[in-house]
Amino acid sequence: MKKASDLFIECLEEEGVEYIFGVPGEENLDFLDSLSRSKTIKLILTRHEQGAGFMAATYGRHTGKTGVCLATLGPGATNFVTAAAYAQLGGMPMMMITGQKPIKKSKQGRFQILDVVAMMGPITKYTHQMASSDNIPSRVREAFRLAEEEKPGAVHIELPEDIADEQTDSVPLKRSHARRPTADVKSIREAVKALENAKSPVLVIGAGANRTMTSRMLLQFIEKTGIPFLTTQLGKGVIDERHPKFLGCAALSAGDFVHRAVEASDCIVNLGHDVIEKPPFFMKQGGPTVIHVSTKTAEVDPVYFPNIEVIGDIANAVWQMKEDIVPNGGWKFDDMLRYRRGEVEHTAPLAADARFPIFPPHLVQSVRDAMPDDGIICLDNGVYKIWFARGYTACKPNTVLLDNALATMGAGLPSAMMSAMVYPDRKVMAICGDGGFMMNSQEMETAVRLGLNITVLILNDSSYGMIRWKQANMGFKDWGLTYGNPDFVKYAEAYGAHGHRVESAAHLKELLAHTRDTPGVHLIDCPVDYSENDQILNIDIKKLSKEL
């Protein structure tokens, strides 16, 4: 017989868990005691449960394996809610383990007690309260299976104090080996026939295509057919964006050069479309043929009702299509590629504008110049996300971690920390607005304690810039969105990190190179000039692309 919490840890070891991120509480002390004896799982103590959840989710995004995080009952569990939604919408496998008061005998009334299982229900794939230690192996195995199955997401297990202390003779279950089903041959033939009969087909790469092997198969398909491609924000990097057939990233809602390119198509292959991202095109009756290629059937709404569906493993489906297709010598891509040239020509002089405070397009180019091809940038949420999605050339998959699902503030720093832990030999940069950074800035201490090598670039405009941009666009007066900031250089140094402040565009380039090549945690306070956001993103781009 063994303690139930020991069995729980053995089950996590059997699943290959490397880290547990979190803030334990009184109700987790049996679990913590068992974890202290694990030879393979490391506890990563964070300063807030939200940071722990963001780190666990990012581990899931990078590895495809379930990231695990730990919190106590009540306020610890409620602090996981945003991270749960982040993982669930973003398709990142993550398990949350929370404690609870004894469920067989109550000694404290309702003190700190919430129905956490009911609370987690709408924002997870699976949530369960352990009521018997003998069920731990099957419930843990089921939770991991569901977390990692397409579409990946968040799961939750509540381990009450008295259950954790029970004695049991149960043993962990082994992981099963499962392969995703392959797409039906007839659906492949129908999709290929539509492509061969089209005049100007285009590929749209979405969130679900951001998986291992899909990049390789898609590149082979593009090389064979020459069909141009664009991405959603969560599809960035699936194919190297330096490819001559790259049309851009759909960062704005409509009216950008990339949207004009889609409008020039009569057959759209939508790869890994996920309804969490607004599609870069709206379907209408009598419009272009839309082919939905994904692991799941299309969720139909007023602007998305595909004509052909190819359902199965995306990489395999693309391979089957590549083997079957005979490229059509009459395909015309000139208009699409002309829109892409128009975007590049519009961006180039903006990116060369070395004003101070730093101009967003110049900032994007400076970061791109500083980062190696496999360097990872982790964006928090703010208006700069649009500039980076449009202008930052992603060379490899999962090198641009931006959240266009929940689009939460506060995730940039924890996701960069996790990236640096998964890939210690690669360069990692968190890019945060001053508002988003302050939401989880306490994790700077965690980063320093873990000895991570990361740069935290703070874009400082002393306001909630994304909302100000929208406020201006809607014709409202500029009101209610500005604040003061701490001295970020001193703030970084107080945590034992290295603080730097940008003094010019040339100085920014120097600092990006210095922090990239110098070990440790670096923070760069970078003043930004957002004064032209509304003019460029809402007016100029739409006007210029329409004229083309």
Buried (B, 14 or more C-beta within 10 A) or exposed (E): EBBBBBBBBBBBBBBEBBBBBBBBBEBBBBBBBBBEEBEEBEBBBBBBBBBBBBBBBBBBBBBEBBBBBBBBBBEBBBBBBBBBBBBBBBBBBBBBBBBBBBBEEEEEEEEBBBEBBEBBEEBBBBBBBBEEBEBBBEBBBBBBBBBBBBBBBBBBBBBBBBBBBBEBEBEBBEEEEEEBEBBBEEBBBBBBEBBBEBBBBBBBBBBBBBBEEBBBBBBBBBEBBEBBBBBBBBBBBBBBBEBEBBBBBBBBEEBBBBBBBBBBBBBBBBBBBBBBBBBBBEBEEEBBBBBBBBBBEBEEEEEBBBBBBBBBBBBBBBBBBBEBBEEBEEBEBEBBBBBBEBBEEBBEEBBEBBEBBBBBBBBBBBBBEBBEEEBBBBBBBBBBBBBBBBBBBBBBBBBBBBBBBBBBBBBBBBBBBBBBBBBEEBBBBBBBBBBBBBBBBBBBBBBBBBEBBBBBBBBBBEBBBBBBBBBBEEEEEEEEBEEEBEEBBEBBEEBEBBBBBBEEBEBBBBBBEBBBEEEBBBBBBBBBBBEBBBEBBBEBBBEBBEEB
